Amino acid sequence: MAAHPDDETLGASGCLQALHAAGARVDIVVASDGEAAFPALGEEDRAALGRRRRAELVESLRVQGLDQAAIHWLGLPDSGLSGHAEDLTEVLRELLADADCCVLPWPYDPHPDHSTVGACVLAAAPVTAHCWSYPIWMWHWTAEDSPDIPWRRAFTCALSDEQRARKSAGIKAFVSQLERGPDGSDPILPPDVLEHFDRDHEVLFRESRAQSAPIARFSELYAAQADPWQTEDSWYERRKRQTLLAALPREHYRHAIEPACGTGTLTAELARRADRVSAFDAVADVVTATQRRQLPGVTVAQAILPAGFPDETADLVVLSEILYYLSDEDLRKTVDNAITSLASGGDLVLAHWRPWAPEATRDGAEAHELVAARPELSTVVEHRDEEFLLHVLRRQ
């Protein structure tokens, strides 16, 4: 997605080339024609500039090897996209319905058109799509040590020599932006701006969801497959489960609480290590299936985090593969409730996959860092490997 023709090339050409080479279908959505690049132009000259910029994008994609990409021209007013945000979001919702990945302008880019398109994409993208943003004017107008830049969620996309050469050729195709305007004004992309995009890598920010992952998404997964994460059979799940059980500092617990228990695979193991287990999940069918296991000492209920914690205290709470699906507020309240439920000296266990699921608001590392920073907790066990993180934190 681009606010104007050339944004996609400046910010994400290498990324798009790599996706295309890997077999992805690449579509380009351009919100405006960029006709207001030179504000002093009259209506007729603006229309001509818009047509020229469309032709430049077609040529740019050709020299980048992306000429098979479909271009969706939305024709919204350049420098006025904020006034069309609602319409833009609706159009994008339809265009992005089957998208696996959305590459969009950074939603906090200093240019209002860029920030508008970025925000609209995030509002319209399906919950199953990975979202990555690329900065444009941030490089020129924002200090790199600014707290507004989310460097923690920044990743680099390395460009090969061939990709870099194609990107350079693609940028050069936007002649209208490299030369003086028809009114004699300075180029939109002078050499000092272009320097930011003449690198052997591109920087993209992983964009997170603002809201907790919808329960309907998990219901869909369980409706399609009884055990979508293969908790019984996959080596990842079996290894993580055994590592978690081995990390428990005590041989036996009085009362364990397991939110988001899923199909009850871990619940059954916890039942062997505790007198009682209070488990709950948000998906009704999963709760019913887990109840049918009739695990000794286990009660299973339906509840949606951050609610669901029983009133009675526990000496063990296990939060596995759930925290990264929660919004900031839901995460805070969930941890509040978990700590409240723990007796002094009780153990809080965190276990999460390291990669970033498309439905997630953050990755596992960030979730663990936020919880471990709580002053009520101290770290007892820490395990890190290439696939998952595990912490045992003790309430003071």
C-alpha positions as CSV (number, residue, x, y, z in Angstrom):
1,M,0.0,0.0,0.0
2,A,1.2,3.5,-0.9
3,A,-0.2,7.0,-0.3
4,H,1.5,8.2,-3.5
5,P,3.2,6.6,-6.5
6,D,6.9,6.0,-5.5
7,D,6.3,5.4,-1.7
8,E,6.3,1.6,-2.2
9,T,9.6,1.8,-4.2
10,L,11.4,4.1,-1.8
11,G,10.4,2.2,1.3
12,A,9.9,-1.4,0.4
13,S,11.3,-2.2,-3.1
14,G,13.7,-4.8,-1.8
15,C,11.1,-6.4,0.4
16,L,8.6,-6.6,-2.5
17,Q,11.3,-8.0,-4.9
18,A,12.1,-10.7,-2.3
19,L,8.4,-11.6,-1.8
20,H,7.9,-11.8,-5.6
21,A,10.9,-14.0,-6.1
22,A,9.7,-16.3,-3.3
23,G,6.4,-16.9,-5.3
24,A,4.1,-14.4,-3.5
25,R,1.4,-12.6,-5.5
26,V,2.2,-8.9,-5.1
27,D,-0.6,-6.3,-5.6
28,I,0.1,-2.6,-5.3
29,V,-2.6,-0.3,-3.9
30,V,-2.1,3.4,-4.5
31,A,-4.4,5.8,-2.6
32,S,-3.7,9.0,-4.6
33,D,-2.0,9.9,-7.9
34,G,0.4,12.3,-6.2
35,E,-1.0,15.2,-8.2
36,A,-0.5,17.7,-5.4
37,A,3.3,17.2,-5.1
38,F,3.7,20.8,-6.4
39,P,0.9,22.7,-4.6
40,A,1.1,25.8,-6.8
41,L,-0.1,24.0,-9.9
42,G,-3.5,24.7,-11.3
43,E,-6.2,22.0,-11.8
44,E,-5.2,21.1,-15.3
45,D,-1.5,20.8,-14.5
46,R,-2.3,18.7,-11.4
47,A,-4.3,16.3,-13.5
48,A,-1.4,16.0,-16.0
49,L,1.0,15.4,-13.1
50,G,-1.2,12.6,-11.8
51,R,-1.3,10.9,-15.1
52,R,2.5,11.2,-15.4
53,R,3.0,9.7,-12.0
54,R,0.8,6.7,-12.8
55,A,2.9,6.1,-15.9
56,E,6.1,6.4,-13.9
57,L,5.0,3.8,-11.4
58,V,4.2,1.4,-14.2
59,E,7.7,1.9,-15.6
60,S,9.3,1.7,-12.1
61,L,7.7,-1.7,-11.4
62,R,8.9,-2.9,-14.8
63,V,12.5,-2.2,-14.2
64,Q,12.2,-3.7,-10.7
65,G,11.0,-6.9,-12.2
66,L,7.6,-6.4,-10.6
67,D,5.6,-5.7,-13.8
68,Q,3.3,-8.6,-13.1
69,A,2.0,-6.9,-10.0
70,A,-1.6,-5.7,-10.3
71,I,-2.0,-2.0,-9.5
72,H,-5.1,-0.8,-7.8
73,W,-5.5,3.0,-8.4
74,L,-7.9,4.5,-5.8
75,G,-7.7,8.1,-7.1
76,L,-8.3,9.8,-3.8
77,P,-7.1,13.4,-3.4
78,D,-3.4,13.9,-2.8
79,S,-2.7,15.8,0.5
80,G,-6.3,15.2,1.5
81,L,-6.5,11.5,2.4
82,S,-7.3,12.2,6.1
83,G,-10.7,13.5,5.0
84,H,-11.4,10.2,3.2
85,A,-10.2,7.8,5.9
86,E,-13.5,6.1,6.3
87,D,-14.0,5.5,2.6
88,L,-10.4,4.4,2.2
89,T,-10.8,1.8,5.0
90,E,-13.9,0.3,3.4
91,V,-12.1,0.0,0.0
92,L,-9.1,-1.6,1.6
93,R,-11.1,-4.0,3.7
94,E,-12.4,-5.5,0.4
95,L,-9.0,-5.4,-1.4
96,L,-7.2,-7.0,1.6
97,A,-9.7,-9.7,2.4
98,D,-7.4,-12.5,1.3
99,A,-4.1,-10.9,2.1
100,D,-1.5,-12.9,3.9
101,C,0.8,-9.9,4.4
102,C,0.3,-6.2,4.2
103,V,3.2,-3.8,3.6
104,L,2.1,-0.3,4.5
105,P,3.3,3.3,5.2
106,W,4.4,3.7,8.8
107,P,1.3,4.9,10.6
108,Y,3.3,7.6,12.4
109,D,5.2,8.9,9.4
110,P,5.3,12.7,9.6
111,H,3.5,13.0,6.3
112,P,-0.3,13.0,7.0
113,D,-1.1,11.1,3.9
114,H,1.3,8.3,4.9
115,S,0.0,8.1,8.4
116,T,-3.6,8.0,7.2
117,V,-3.0,5.2,4.8
118,G,-1.1,3.3,7.4
119,A,-3.8,3.6,10.0
120,C,-6.5,2.7,7.5
121,V,-4.6,-0.5,6.4
122,L,-4.3,-1.6,10.0
123,A,-8.0,-1.0,10.5
124,A,-8.9,-3.0,7.4
125,A,-6.4,-5.8,7.3
126,P,-7.7,-9.3,8.2
127,V,-6.7,-10.7,11.6
128,T,-4.8,-13.4,9.8
129,A,-2.5,-11.0,7.9
130,H,1.1,-10.1,9.0
131,C,1.5,-6.3,8.8
132,W,4.8,-4.5,8.2
133,S,5.3,-0.8,7.8
134,Y,8.0,1.2,6.0
135,P,9.0,4.8,7.0
136,I,9.6,7.5,4.4
137,W,9.7,11.0,5.8
138,M,10.7,9.7,9.2
139,W,14.2,9.5,8.0
140,H,14.3,13.1,7.0
141,W,12.1,14.8,9.5
142,T,12.5,12.8,12.8
143,A,15.6,12.4,14.9
144,E,16.6,8.8,15.0
145,D,16.8,8.8,18.8
146,S,13.2,10.0,19.0
147,P,11.1,8.0,21.4
148,D,8.4,8.0,18.8
149,I,10.3,5.6,16.6
150,P,9.5,1.9,17.7
151,W,13.0,0.6,17.2
152,R,12.2,-2.5,19.3
153,R,9.9,-3.6,16.5
154,A,12.3,-2.7,13.7
155,F,13.7,-5.3,11.4
156,T,16.0,-5.1,8.4
157,C,15.4,-6.6,5.0
158,A,18.9,-7.0,3.4
159,L,19.1,-6.2,-0.3
160,S,21.3,-8.1,-2.7
161,D,23.4,-6.2,-5.2
162,E,20.8,-7.0,-7.9
163,Q,17.8,-5.9,-5.7
164,R,19.6,-2.7,-4.8
165,A,20.3,-2.0,-8.5
166,R,16.7,-2.6,-9.4
167,K,15.5,-0.4,-6.6
168,S,17.8,2.4,-7.8
169,A,16.5,2.0,-11.3
170,G,12.9,2.0,-10.0
171,I,13.5,5.3,-8.1
172,K,15.0,6.9,-11.2
173,A,11.8,6.2,-13.1
174,F,10.0,8.8,-11.0
175,V,11.5,11.6,-13.0
176,S,8.7,14.1,-12.0
177,Q,9.9,13.8,-8.4
178,L,13.6,14.1,-9.1
179,E,13.5,17.2,-11.3
180,R,12.2,20.7,-10.6
181,G,8.5,21.1,-10.7
182,P,6.5,22.6,-13.6
183,D,6.3,25.8,-11.5
184,G,10.1,25.9,-11.0
185,S,9.9,24.6,-7.4
186,D,12.6,22.4,-5.9
187,P,12.4,18.6,-6.5
188,I,10.4,16.5,-4.1
189,L,13.2,14.0,-3.8
190,P,16.5,15.9,-3.7
191,P,19.8,14.1,-3.1
192,D,19.8,14.5,0.7
193,V,16.4,12.7,0.8
194,L,17.4,10.0,-1.6
195,E,20.4,9.2,0.5
196,H,18.1,7.6,3.0
197,F,17.0,5.0,0.5
198,D,20.3,4.2,-1.1
199,R,21.3,1.5,1.4
200,D,22.0,-2.2,1.3
201,H,19.0,-2.9,3.5
202,E,15.5,-1.6,4.2
203,V,14.0,-1.0,7.7
204,L,10.5,-2.2,8.4
205,F,8.5,-2.0,11.6
206,R,6.4,-5.0,12.7
207,E,2.9,-3.5,13.2
208,S,0.9,-4.9,16.1
209,R,-2.8,-5.2,16.6
210,A,-4.3,-2.7,19.0
211,Q,-7.0,-5.1,20.3
212,S,-6.8,-8.6,21.7
213,A,-7.2,-11.3,19.1
214,P,-10.9,-12.0,18.6
215,I,-12.3,-15.1,20.2
216,A,-14.0,-15.8,16.9
217,R,-10.6,-16.5,15.3
218,F,-9.9,-19.2,17.8
219,S,-13.3,-20.7,17.4
220,E,-12.7,-20.9,13.7
221,L,-9.4,-22.7,14.2
222,Y,-10.9,-25.3,16.6
223,A,-13.9,-25.7,14.2
224,A,-11.6,-26.6,11.4
225,Q,-9.4,-28.9,13.4
226,A,-9.9,-30.5,16.9
227,D,-6.3,-29.8,17.9
228,P,-5.0,-27.0,15.6
229,W,-1.7,-26.6,17.4
230,Q,-1.1,-30.4,17.6
231,T,-0.5,-30.2,21.4
232,E,-0.5,-34.0,21.7
233,D,1.8,-34.9,18.8
234,S,4.1,-32.1,17.7
235,W,7.7,-32.2,18.9
236,Y,7.6,-28.5,19.7
237,E,4.6,-28.9,22.0
238,R,5.9,-32.0,23.6
239,R,9.3,-30.5,24.2
240,K,7.9,-27.3,25.6
241,R,5.5,-29.1,27.9
242,Q,8.3,-31.3,29.3
243,T,10.6,-28.4,29.8
244,L,7.8,-26.5,31.6
245,L,7.1,-29.4,33.9
246,A,10.8,-29.9,34.6
247,A,11.1,-26.2,35.5
248,L,8.5,-26.2,38.2
249,P,10.5,-25.6,41.4
250,R,8.1,-27.7,43.5
251,E,7.3,-31.4,43.1
252,H,3.7,-30.8,44.1
253,Y,1.3,-27.8,44.4
254,R,-1.9,-27.3,46.3
255,H,-3.9,-25.4,43.7
256,A,-3.0,-24.6,40.1
257,I,-4.8,-22.2,37.7
258,E,-4.5,-22.6,34.0
259,P,-6.1,-19.9,31.8
260,A,-6.5,-20.6,28.1
261,C,-6.2,-24.4,28.7
262,G,-7.2,-25.3,25.2
263,T,-7.7,-29.1,24.7
264,G,-6.4,-29.9,28.1
265,T,-3.1,-31.5,27.2
266,L,-1.1,-29.5,29.7
267,T,-4.0,-29.5,32.1
268,A,-3.7,-33.3,32.4
269,E,0.0,-33.0,33.3
270,L,-0.6,-30.3,35.8
271,A,-3.2,-32.5,37.5
272,R,-0.4,-34.9,38.3
273,R,1.5,-32.2,40.1
274,A,-1.3,-30.5,42.0
275,D,-4.1,-31.4,44.3
276,R,-6.5,-29.3,42.3
277,V,-6.5,-27.5,38.9
278,S,-8.8,-24.7,37.9
279,A,-8.7,-24.4,34.1
280,F,-10.7,-22.2,31.7
281,D,-10.8,-21.3,28.1
282,A,-12.8,-18.8,25.9
283,V,-14.0,-21.3,23.3
284,A,-17.1,-23.2,24.4
285,D,-16.5,-26.3,22.3
286,V,-13.0,-26.7,23.7
287,V,-14.2,-26.3,27.3
288,T,-16.7,-29.1,26.6
289,A,-14.1,-31.3,25.1
290,T,-11.7,-30.8,28.0
291,Q,-14.5,-31.4,30.5
292,R,-15.1,-34.8,28.8
293,R,-11.6,-35.8,29.8
294,Q,-12.9,-36.1,33.4
295,L,-9.5,-35.3,34.7
296,P,-9.2,-36.0,38.5
297,G,-9.2,-32.8,40.6
298,V,-9.7,-30.6,37.5
299,T,-12.6,-28.1,37.0
300,V,-12.9,-26.6,33.6
301,A,-15.0,-23.4,32.9
302,Q,-15.6,-21.0,30.0
303,A,-14.2,-17.5,30.6
304,I,-12.4,-14.8,28.6
305,L,-9.3,-13.2,29.8
306,P,-8.6,-11.1,31.8
307,A,-11.6,-12.5,33.7
308,G,-12.0,-16.2,34.7
309,F,-9.6,-16.4,37.7
310,P,-11.3,-18.1,40.7
311,D,-11.7,-16.2,43.9
312,E,-9.6,-18.7,45.9
313,T,-5.8,-18.4,46.0
314,A,-3.4,-20.7,44.2
315,D,0.3,-21.5,44.6
316,L,0.7,-22.0,40.8
317,V,-0.6,-20.0,37.8
318,V,0.5,-21.1,34.3
319,L,0.1,-18.7,31.3
320,S,1.1,-20.6,28.2
321,E,0.8,-19.4,24.6
322,I,-1.8,-16.7,25.4
323,L,-0.2,-13.4,26.6
324,Y,0.9,-12.3,23.1
325,Y,-2.7,-12.3,21.9
326,L,-3.8,-9.7,24.5
327,S,-4.0,-6.0,24.1
328,D,-2.0,-3.8,26.4
329,E,-4.9,-3.3,28.8
330,D,-6.0,-6.9,28.8
331,L,-2.4,-8.0,29.4
332,R,-2.1,-5.7,32.3
333,K,-5.4,-6.8,33.9
334,T,-4.6,-10.5,33.3
335,V,-1.2,-10.2,35.1
336,D,-2.9,-8.2,37.8
337,N,-5.4,-11.0,38.3
338,A,-2.8,-13.7,38.1
339,I,-0.7,-12.0,40.8
340,T,-3.8,-11.4,43.0
341,S,-4.6,-15.1,42.7
342,L,-1.2,-16.2,43.8
343,A,-0.4,-16.7,47.5
344,S,2.8,-15.2,48.7
345,G,5.6,-17.5,47.5
346,G,3.5,-18.9,44.7
347,D,4.9,-19.5,41.2
348,L,3.8,-17.8,37.9
349,V,4.9,-19.7,34.9
350,L,5.1,-18.1,31.4
351,A,5.8,-20.2,28.3
352,H,5.5,-18.7,24.8
353,W,6.5,-19.3,21.2
354,R,9.2,-16.8,20.1
355,P,7.9,-15.9,16.5
356,W,5.1,-13.4,16.0
357,A,1.7,-14.9,15.1
358,P,-0.4,-12.7,12.7
359,E,-3.2,-12.5,15.3
360,A,-0.8,-11.4,18.1
361,T,-0.3,-7.9,19.5
362,R,3.4,-8.6,20.3
363,D,5.9,-11.4,20.3
364,G,6.6,-13.7,23.2
365,A,9.8,-11.9,24.3
366,E,8.0,-8.6,24.8
367,A,5.2,-10.3,26.7
368,H,7.7,-12.0,29.1
369,E,9.6,-8.7,29.6
370,L,6.5,-6.8,30.5
371,V,5.5,-9.5,33.1
372,A,9.0,-10.0,34.5
373,A,9.2,-6.2,35.2
374,R,6.4,-6.4,37.7
375,P,7.8,-5.5,41.2
376,E,5.7,-8.1,42.9
377,L,7.6,-10.9,41.0
378,S,11.1,-12.2,41.1
379,T,12.7,-14.6,38.5
380,V,13.3,-18.2,39.7
381,V,13.8,-20.0,36.4
382,E,14.6,-18.6,32.9
383,H,14.9,-20.7,29.8
384,R,15.5,-19.4,26.3
385,D,16.0,-21.3,23.1
386,E,15.4,-20.7,19.4
387,E,11.7,-21.7,19.6
388,F,10.2,-20.7,22.9
389,L,10.8,-18.8,26.1
390,L,10.0,-20.0,29.6
391,H,10.0,-18.1,32.9
392,V,9.1,-19.1,36.4
393,L,8.4,-16.0,38.5
394,R,7.7,-16.0,42.2
395,R,5.4,-13.7,44.0
396,Q,7.1,-11.8,46.8
